[in-house]
Amino acid sequence: MEIVRNPFMHPGEEPFRFEVDEDGERATVRIEGELDLGTADGLAVTLLDLVGRHRTVTVDLRGLDFMDSTGISMLVECNAAAAARGSAFYVVRGPERVQRVLAITGVDAHLVLIDDPD
């Protein structure tokens, strides 16, 4: 699991983490913590790399506590990169507060949302 420290994190807060599981042509990325301006760039680099190397990439949002517009933009960018390559890009639905952000922005209509990464 790669741990990315958010410089804006308050003492005692859990760090942002993501874990990559690669299996042949599939990759699954499980995210925990807050996906925001301080953490999205590092994740974007990893996701774009995975999209370039795998036919299917799944991003699991179930462990997110928070996601801002930077995280949303990153998902949209990675989804577009996968589509341009002819790859599948799936997003596992996150907690209610995360899903609400996707719904309010209308991004949920442009992503393939699933309930389980398997």
N, C-alpha and C positions, 0 to 999 in steps of 0.2 A: 504494500500500500504506500503510495506516495503522499507525504504530508506537506501541504503548502501552508506556510504561516502567513496569516493576514496581518499586515502591519497596523491595522486599525482595530485589532481585536483587544477587548478589555481583558485585564487579568482574570483568570478563572474561566474564561470562555473556552469552549471546545474549538480546536483548530479545524480548518477546512481540510478535508481529506478526500482522496479518490483512489480507488483500487481498479486496476485494469486486469481483466481476465481474457487472455487470447486463446482461442481454440480453433485452429485451422483458418478458415475463411471468416470466422466470427470473432468479434471482440465485444466485451461487455464492460462498461465503466460504471462503477457504483460510487455515488457522490454522497458525502456527509458534511454537514455544517452549513455555512452561508456562502452562496454563490453570488458574488457581487464584484464591484470594481476592483477590489483588492485581490480577488482570487480567479476571476474568469480568464485572464490572459494565459496563465499557466495551463489551465485545463484545455483551453482552445488549441494550444500548440499540440497537446497530446491527442485530442480528438481528431484534428486535421491530419495528423500523422497516421492514426488508425484508419481513418476514412481512405487514405491513400494506399493502404496495405491490405484492407479487408473488404469482402463483399457485403458484409453486414456488420453494422455497429449499433449497439444498444446502449443508451444512457439511462441509468436507473436513478430517478430523482427521489425515491422513497426516503432516503436519509437526509434530505435537505430540511433545514430549519427556516431558510429565507432565500429568496432569489430576487434580484433587482433587474433593471432594464439591461444591464451589461450581460447578465447571465442569459436573458432572453435573446439578446442580439447574437450571442455566441452560439446558442442552439440553432437559430435561424441560419447563421453563416455555415455551420457544420452540416446542416440539413441540405443546404444549397450545394455545398461541395460534394456531398454524397450523390445527390441527384445528377450533377454534372458528370460524375464518374460512372453513373449507372449502378450505384450501390444502394443498399437499403439502410435507412437511418431510423431507428425506433427510439421512442422515449417512454420509459415506464413512468406512469403517473405518480406524482409526488403527493405529499400531504395536502389537505384542503387549501391551506394558505398559498401554497405554490401553484396548485391548479387554478386557483382564483386569479392569480396574476396572469397566467397563460390565457385564461378565458377573457378577462377584461381587455387585454391587448389584442385579442383575436388570433394570437399565435397558435392556439390549440387547433384551429381549423387548418393550419398549414403543416402541422407535424403529425406523424403517425404515432398516436398514443396507444399504449398497451398497458395491461394490468400486471403482467408478470414477465420477467426477462427471459424465461425459458419457453 
